[in-house]
Amino acid sequence: MSRFLGEIRQLGYVVPDIEAAMDYWAETMGVGPWYYNPKVPIEDYQYDGKSYDVHNSVALANSGYVQVELIQTRNDAPSMYRDFQKAGNTGLQHVAYWTEDFDNDLALMQSKGFTVKMSGKVGDNGRFVYFDKEMHPGTVIELSEVVGPKGRLFKSIYEASIGWNGKDPIRPFPSLSEI
């Protein structure tokens, strides 16, 4: 557990083929069900302080309390995911800490010398930042706000994983407005 932000709640993998990765995790690892969004609606996206239009596909599933995120970039907009792949890295791209007190936790990390490299928002109360300090080659820290619809979505994905019997391994991402 981090003495700053608590438990690691998500492991983020950048993959070249998200459909194959979901199949692998569901069939070989027994992790699922996967909630798949072919184009995540990211608002206010910035990379190095500049705005871009990114197209990322994302799939989420839980293994216990840890969420696994699979990410495939679909365009060449600057991102830490693209940088990770261009550097020849594969596998774990980020570990995420979840927060219900985003502003204070962001200020805490910045006071410890962490600088925001990439940021954006998914729905209301769904801000995220990735810090520029790399740990294991290419792996960075994400701070993710999980209150409101995004928090409810993550809770429902966790609940679906409890006792999952392997049926319907890939499911559509529910709309945040419906949660």
ABEGO torsion letter per residue (X at the ends): XBAAAEBBABBBBBBABAAAAAAAAAAAAGBOBBBBBABBBBBGBBBGGBBBBBBBBBBBBBBEABBBBBBBBABABBBAAAAAAAAGBBEBABBBBBBABAAAAAAAAAAAGBBBABBEBBEBGABBBBBABBBBBGBBBBBBBBBEAAAAAAAAAAAAABGBAGBGABBBBBBAAAX
